[in-house]
Amino acid sequence: MCFFGGEPLLNINGIKFAIEYVHEFDKNIQFSMVINGSLCTKEIASFLAKNQVEVIVSMDGPEEFHNRARININQEGTYRQAIRGYKNLKEAGCKTGISAVIGPHNEKHFDKLIEWVIEQKPNSFGLCLPHGDENNFAMKISSFDETHKKMIEAFDILHKNGINLVQVKQKMDAFIKGYAIPYECKACGKRIVACKNKKFGICEGPITKSEMFYDNIDKLPKCIHEYKKTSPFYNEACCKCIAYRVCGGSCVYDKLTRFGRADIQDKCRCGLNKRIAEKSMEYIIKYLPKSNENYILNTEDRKNILSKINSSL
């Protein structure tokens, strides 16, 4: 169960009620949360740690970069409040992650961004490509191809420091293990989004659009059917791509926002998936047993390759 926003901690009492209510009938359900950090006091951090809530804090790098994009209603940078909340979580013993959106404010400073992440010591790190249409500030990024290249380079550096770069690690593991990721987004049949006023949908992207939220969950299968069209398995143009099996089709809501349809390639993410697949192939060739001249991977080969990747990094 994930608490998402806006800013979830604006309703901390609702979150406390929900966690305690769910725990009454199932102690094993795991909780996560995405916050901006500014409202996370020591008391709240202690509660989240006690209930084993994984907390992802949205921060776009060091103060000079973060404050160019993340400002409050008074046009003031929010870095100091965000990092204070993050440190409260770390001190409380929370499992933490950092999510950074790549955009014009930080795309030229990957080295400083990665150094900063290593200093913060999160359990995981997400480098998020921008969402939405051209009206979104982050969509004015100068080069998606260069950003994709830097994300792959960042994977190696972060991995050596014990930090998973989420977007790369998941797909690389899948590629090497030999299984498929037909849908990148859980909105394609594995998610229900519940909002106030008892409204339900499958995706948090259109949270302000009432036409995509319903008072009856029986209406959700039609939405799921449309979202599933994002998969490369439905797109003939994708079938010869090296990343075909693990791409997942990227963010459906982005496609609907920019193109009005889900069954189309999204160039701002295609390049990253191709680079992930190519990087995976490099590892396979490097670590495949020399005796295997046909490059046919069995289960044991795949396990050994992943083990050697982890130990070498």
Order of alpha helices (4+ residues) and beta strands (2+ residues): beta-alpha-beta-alpha-beta-alpha-alpha-beta-alpha-beta-alpha-beta-alpha-beta-beta-alpha-alpha-alpha-alpha
